[in-house]
């Protein structure tokens, strides 16, 4: 992809380079986009698994706070997508990549909905849960997508402090939702 650009790389070319059959490729990846976003999918899956299997009594945000340091390590270690995006402009110019990235983002939001529904003791389809999940996803993605976070030499502690501040903000919102539901 770095040599030829995203558009020029076909699944057949990937299979030739990897010396595998297309059937083998499709056993591991549903599409070329899935290869492009492999590390992001792995990170999301790891976070989702840990949030969904958190101990009873631990809130989504408490579990998320515990995941910050290792998740940031993984995020910073697998930043080759940033290189591809910056060098080829692929993400910005390819509708399939944008749609797949949005698909991953929606998966993350669904995970937050399920976790926050448990925290709020409400249905996943309730407006409070949907608002809290959308706010959580958007807040975290906004922070992590900032270019200064992806630059080499970024101070990990500053990233954690920024995310922790955002989590405290989100926790206050959840507390407000709980209080408004209790006052009815």
Backbone torsions as a table, in degrees:
resi	resn	phi	psi	omega
1	UNK	NA	-38.6	178.9
2	UNK	-65.2	-36.5	-177.3
3	UNK	-78.0	-43.8	-170.3
4	UNK	-109.0	-10.2	-175.2
5	UNK	88.5	153.0	-175.2
6	UNK	-58.7	-46.3	-175.2
7	UNK	-61.0	-36.1	-175.8
8	UNK	-76.6	-17.5	-177.5
9	UNK	-86.2	122.4	178.9
10	UNK	-106.3	165.9	176.2
11	UNK	-62.9	-37.6	177.4
12	UNK	-60.2	-41.5	178.5
13	UNK	-66.1	-41.4	177.0
14	UNK	-60.0	-45.1	-179.6
15	UNK	-63.7	-40.7	177.4
16	UNK	-62.3	-46.3	-179.1
17	UNK	-63.8	-37.6	-178.2
18	UNK	-87.5	-6.1	-178.6
19	UNK	56.8	50.1	177.7
20	UNK	-132.3	161.7	176.1
21	UNK	-82.7	151.6	176.3
22	UNK	-54.5	-34.8	178.7
23	UNK	-60.6	-39.2	177.6
24	UNK	-65.9	-42.6	177.6
25	UNK	-55.0	-50.3	-175.5
26	UNK	-71.9	-14.1	173.6
27	UNK	-71.3	-23.4	-177.4
28	UNK	-110.8	-29.3	-175.8
29	UNK	-134.8	133.9	178.5
30	UNK	-78.0	-17.6	-175.4
31	UNK	-163.3	170.7	175.8
32	UNK	-65.2	-35.6	178.9
33	UNK	-61.9	-35.7	179.0
34	UNK	-63.8	-31.9	175.8
35	UNK	-68.2	-45.6	-178.5
36	UNK	-58.4	-38.9	-176.6
37	UNK	-104.0	20.6	-175.5
38	UNK	-54.1	-51.3	-177.3
39	UNK	-64.6	-37.9	178.5
40	UNK	-65.1	-40.8	177.7
41	UNK	-63.1	-43.6	179.1
42	UNK	-61.3	-43.7	178.7
43	UNK	-62.7	-47.7	178.2
44	UNK	-60.0	-44.2	-179.5
45	UNK	-62.1	-41.8	-179.7
46	UNK	-64.3	-46.2	179.2
47	UNK	-64.7	-44.1	-179.6
48	UNK	-60.6	-44.0	179.7
49	UNK	-61.0	-43.7	-178.5
50	UNK	-69.4	-36.7	178.0
51	UNK	-68.8	-41.8	-177.7
52	UNK	-70.7	-27.3	-177.4
53	UNK	-103.6	19.2	-179.5
54	UNK	-66.4	153.2	-178.4
55	UNK	-63.9	151.1	176.0
56	UNK	-57.0	135.8	179.4
57	UNK	94.2	-17.8	176.7
58	UNK	-89.6	128.2	-178.7
59	UNK	-77.6	164.7	176.7
60	UNK	-55.8	-44.0	-175.9
61	UNK	-73.2	-32.3	174.2
62	UNK	-64.2	-43.5	178.5
63	UNK	-66.1	-41.1	179.3
64	UNK	-61.8	-41.1	178.8
65	UNK	-59.6	-40.0	178.1
66	UNK	-66.2	-26.6	-177.7
67	UNK	-85.7	-10.4	-172.6
68	UNK	-56.3	-54.6	-174.1
69	UNK	-61.6	-52.0	178.9
70	UNK	-65.4	-34.9	-180.0
71	UNK	-66.2	-39.5	178.8
72	UNK	-67.6	-40.2	175.8
73	UNK	-56.8	-47.7	-178.8
74	UNK	-65.1	-42.3	-179.1
75	UNK	-61.3	-46.4	-178.4
76	UNK	-72.0	-31.5	-179.0
77	UNK	-71.4	-30.2	-176.4
78	UNK	-109.9	59.0	-175.8
79	UNK	-100.0	18.3	-179.7
80	UNK	-65.3	-24.2	176.3
81	UNK	-63.1	-36.8	177.5
82	UNK	-60.9	-42.0	177.5
83	UNK	-59.1	-48.1	-178.6
84	UNK	-61.9	-45.8	-179.0
85	UNK	-62.1	-44.3	-177.7
86	UNK	-70.5	-38.9	-176.1
87	UNK	-79.8	-39.4	-175.2
88	UNK	-105.3	-14.3	-176.0
89	UNK	66.7	16.1	-172.0
90	UNK	-56.2	-48.1	-175.2
91	UNK	-61.7	-39.8	-177.3
92	UNK	-74.2	-24.1	-173.7
93	UNK	-107.9	2.4	-176.3
94	UNK	-121.9	116.1	-176.8
95	UNK	-64.6	-36.5	179.0
96	UNK	-63.1	-40.3	178.3
97	UNK	-65.5	-42.9	178.4
98	UNK	-61.7	-41.2	180.0
99	UNK	-67.9	-40.0	179.0
100	UNK	-67.3	-40.1	177.0
101	UNK	-62.0	-40.9	176.7
102	UNK	-64.9	-37.8	176.0
103	UNK	-58.6	-46.3	178.0
104	UNK	-63.1	-40.1	178.7
105	UNK	-62.5	-40.2	177.9
106	UNK	-66.2	-37.5	176.1
107	UNK	-59.2	-44.1	-179.4
108	UNK	-63.3	-43.1	179.0
109	UNK	-63.1	-39.4	177.8
110	UNK	-61.9	-41.5	176.8
111	UNK	-60.5	-46.2	178.7
112	UNK	-61.9	-39.4	178.2
113	UNK	-59.0	-47.3	-178.6
114	UNK	-63.0	-42.4	-179.0
115	UNK	-68.8	-44.6	-177.9
116	UNK	-71.3	-29.6	174.8
117	UNK	-61.2	-41.1	176.9
118	UNK	-63.7	-43.4	179.3
119	UNK	-62.7	-41.5	-176.2
120	UNK	-89.5	-6.0	-177.2
121	UNK	55.9	47.5	-179.9
122	UNK	-131.9	171.0	176.4
123	UNK	-70.4	147.7	177.4
124	UNK	-61.3	-23.9	-178.3
125	UNK	-91.0	0.9	-179.5
126	UNK	-69.2	150.5	-179.0
127	UNK	-61.1	-40.8	179.2
128	UNK	-59.1	-44.8	-179.4
129	UNK	-66.7	-44.1	179.7
130	UNK	-62.5	-42.6	178.6
131	UNK	-65.1	-43.3	-179.7
132	UNK	-64.6	-41.7	-179.6
133	UNK	-67.2	-44.1	179.2
134	UNK	-63.8	-40.9	178.3
135	UNK	-64.4	-41.8	179.8
136	UNK	-63.2	-50.8	-179.2
137	UNK	-59.4	-48.0	-177.3
138	UNK	-65.0	-42.1	179.6
139	UNK	-61.8	-49.5	-178.2
140	UNK	-66.1	-42.7	179.3
141	UNK	-65.3	-38.1	179.1
142	UNK	-62.2	-43.7	-180.0
143	UNK	-66.0	-47.7	-175.0
144	UNK	-71.5	-21.4	-178.6
145	UNK	-85.8	-6.9	-179.9
146	UNK	-61.7	133.6	-177.4
147	UNK	-58.0	-36.2	-177.1
148	UNK	-66.4	-22.4	177.5
149	UNK	-72.1	-33.3	-174.9
150	UNK	-85.1	-10.8	-178.2
151	UNK	-71.8	147.6	176.8
152	UNK	-60.9	142.9	177.7
153	UNK	83.6	8.0	178.0
154	UNK	-63.2	137.0	-179.7
155	UNK	-76.6	110.1	-178.3
156	UNK	-57.4	-39.1	-179.0
157	UNK	-61.3	-38.5	177.8
158	UNK	-64.4	-39.2	178.2
159	UNK	-62.9	-46.4	-179.7
160	UNK	-61.6	-43.0	179.4
161	UNK	-62.8	-40.9	178.3
162	UNK	-64.9	-45.3	178.4
163	UNK	-64.9	-39.0	179.2
164	UNK	-63.6	-40.0	177.2
165	UNK	-62.3	-41.6	178.5
166	UNK	-65.5	-39.8	178.7
167	UNK	-64.7	-40.3	176.6
168	UNK	-61.7	-39.8	177.1
169	UNK	-61.6	-46.2	-179.9
170	UNK	-65.9	-39.2	177.5
171	UNK	-61.6	-38.3	177.9
172	UNK	-63.7	-37.5	177.5
173	UNK	-65.3	-41.5	177.5
174	UNK	-63.7	-42.1	178.7
175	UNK	-60.8	-40.1	178.0
176	UNK	-64.0	-41.6	177.8
177	UNK	-62.8	-42.7	178.6
178	UNK	-61.8	-46.4	-178.4
179	UNK	-64.1	-38.9	-179.7
180	UNK	-69.9	-34.0	177.3
181	UNK	-70.3	-35.7	179.9
182	UNK	-72.8	-25.1	-176.8
183	UNK	-84.7	-4.6	179.6
184	UNK	-79.0	NA	NA
